[in-house]
Structure formats: C-alpha cells, structure tokens
Amino acid sequence: MVRAMSSKDHINPYEFIVAFIDVIGRWWIQMMGFFFMTVFMFAIAFPYKYWQQKENRIGFIIMYGLTFFFANFGPNATTFVVPAEVFPARLRSTCHGISAATGKAGAIVGAFGFVYASQEKDPAKRDHGYPAGIGKSKSLIVLGVINFIGMLCTLMVPESKGKSLEELAGEVEVDDDRRGSA
C-alpha cells in the first residue's frame, strides 16, 4: 500500500542546524558544508558518464541528496545567521539586507547560468532553444570550484559561537577571566 509522505518522512537540514549551530559553531558548519559540497560535486562531475547509466542512478540520487543536505546544513543556513551577528549594531540591519540581496542575486545568476552552461555541444542532447554550453560534467566541475572558493572565503568569517552581539560588535569589554578561556 502506498501512502503519502508526511513532513516527518525526510531529514530536514534546518533541524540539524538548530541542534548543532551552538555546539559545532557557525564557522565549522559553513566550512563543512562547502567542503562536502565540493567533494560531492567533483564525485558527480568527473565520472558523470558512469552516473548516467541506468544501474547507477540510485548512487547519483544519493550523491545529489548529500550535496543538497550539505548546501542547507552549511552555507544556506549560515549566510543568514552570521550576518545577523557579526556586523556592528548600528549597521547590522543595513549590512544584513545587503548580504541577503547579494546572496539572492548570486543564486539567480547561478541558477540561470547553470541552465545555459550545462547545455551539451551536441544539438540532439541539448534542451530545445538553448545555445551550446560547456556540458553538465564541466558545469558541475565549475560548481565544485566555486564551492572550494566558498571554503577559502569562509577563512575570513569570524566565529560568533558563544559570543554576545555586543561582544561581536566590540561594544563591550570582555573581562580577563573570560578572555583567557575563550
């Protein structure tokens, strides 16, 4: 008997974020997300012809699912949590809005860019009406490289775990006892 899926039939990455963001830390979650997205993009891209074979499609779906999980349990969550914490209080809402708008613009460029870039050279394998691109495999390699660049950019992100908004903004002095244990 087939039954409809309920919201409890899948793993929700945001439930993991809520459970682990103050345990692991924002920086590590973002770094881990970019790292695994890079690994899975390359693992899908380089043997792409292997994943196209019918008997290997379950593996492809698992790899894609893990990529999607780490995109959400990673940069997708931290890109709206970290800006709310690290900008100075007097600029926080403006800078958070700029960060959000920039992220959304990047997502639009990425989504439309991937559709065009992933088109095959062979017109028979290409979606109707699209010009030739670099192909799916090479597009996935480009995404893997972009994820790696995201890892490098994460090196510049401060960790805000365990700090108050006032501490992060430099608006209060941290006493010597706490500074030594941090």
ZIPEBEL-V666064 format. One record per residue. N is the residue number from 1. SS is DSSP state (2 for helix, 1 for strand, 0 for the rest). D_FIRST is the distance of its C-alpha to the first C-alpha in whole Angstrom. Layout:
BEGIN
N,SS,D_FIRST ; N,SS,D_FIRST
END
This chain:
BEGIN
1,0,0 ; 2,0,4 ; 3,0,7 ; 4,0,10 ; 5,0,13 ; 6,0,15 ; 7,2,19 ; 8,2,18 ; 9,2,16 ; 10,0,19 ; 11,0,23 ; 12,0,25 ; 13,2,28 ; 14,2,30 ; 15,2,29 ; 16,2,31 ; 17,2,34 ; 18,2,34 ; 19,2,34 ; 20,2,36 ; 21,2,39 ; 22,2,42 ; 23,2,41 ; 24,2,41 ; 25,0,43 ; 26,2,43 ; 27,2,45 ; 28,2,43 ; 29,2,39 ; 30,2,41 ; 31,2,42 ; 32,2,39 ; 33,2,37 ; 34,2,39 ; 35,2,40 ; 36,2,36 ; 37,2,36 ; 38,2,39 ; 39,2,38 ; 40,2,34 ; 41,2,36 ; 42,2,38 ; 43,2,36 ; 44,2,34 ; 45,2,37 ; 46,0,39 ; 47,0,37 ; 48,2,35 ; 49,2,35 ; 50,2,33 ; 51,2,30 ; 52,2,30 ; 53,0,30 ; 54,2,26 ; 55,2,26 ; 56,2,27 ; 57,2,25 ; 58,2,22 ; 59,2,26 ; 60,2,27 ; 61,2,24 ; 62,2,24 ; 63,2,28 ; 64,2,28 ; 65,2,25 ; 66,2,28 ; 67,2,31 ; 68,2,29 ; 69,2,29 ; 70,2,32 ; 71,2,33 ; 72,2,32 ; 73,2,33 ; 74,2,36 ; 75,2,38 ; 76,2,36 ; 77,2,37 ; 78,2,40 ; 79,2,42 ; 80,2,41 ; 81,2,42 ; 82,2,45 ; 83,2,47 ; 84,2,47 ; 85,2,48 ; 86,2,51 ; 87,0,53 ; 88,0,56 ; 89,2,56 ; 90,2,58 ; 91,2,56 ; 92,2,52 ; 93,2,51 ; 94,2,53 ; 95,2,52 ; 96,2,48 ; 97,2,48 ; 98,2,50 ; 99,2,47 ; 100,2,44 ; 101,2,46 ; 102,2,46 ; 103,2,43 ; 104,2,41 ; 105,2,44 ; 106,2,43 ; 107,2,39 ; 108,2,40 ; 109,2,43 ; 110,2,40 ; 111,2,37 ; 112,2,40 ; 113,2,42 ; 114,2,39 ; 115,2,38 ; 116,2,41 ; 117,2,42 ; 118,0,39 ; 119,0,40 ; 120,0,41 ; 121,0,44 ; 122,0,43 ; 123,2,43 ; 124,2,40 ; 125,2,38 ; 126,0,39 ; 127,0,37 ; 128,0,39 ; 129,0,42 ; 130,0,42 ; 131,0,45 ; 132,0,45 ; 133,0,44 ; 134,0,44 ; 135,0,40 ; 136,2,37 ; 137,2,38 ; 138,2,42 ; 139,2,40 ; 140,2,38 ; 141,2,41 ; 142,2,43 ; 143,2,40 ; 144,2,40 ; 145,2,44 ; 146,2,44 ; 147,2,41 ; 148,2,44 ; 149,2,47 ; 150,2,45 ; 151,2,45 ; 152,2,49 ; 153,2,49 ; 154,2,47 ; 155,0,50 ; 156,0,52 ; 157,0,50 ; 158,0,51 ; 159,0,49 ; 160,0,49 ; 161,0,47 ; 162,0,49 ; 163,0,51 ; 164,0,52 ; 165,2,52 ; 166,2,56 ; 167,2,56 ; 168,2,54 ; 169,2,57 ; 170,0,60 ; 171,0,61 ; 172,0,61 ; 173,0,63 ; 174,0,61 ; 175,0,63 ; 176,2,64 ; 177,2,62 ; 178,2,59 ; 179,2,60 ; 180,2,61 ; 181,2,57 ; 182,0,55
END
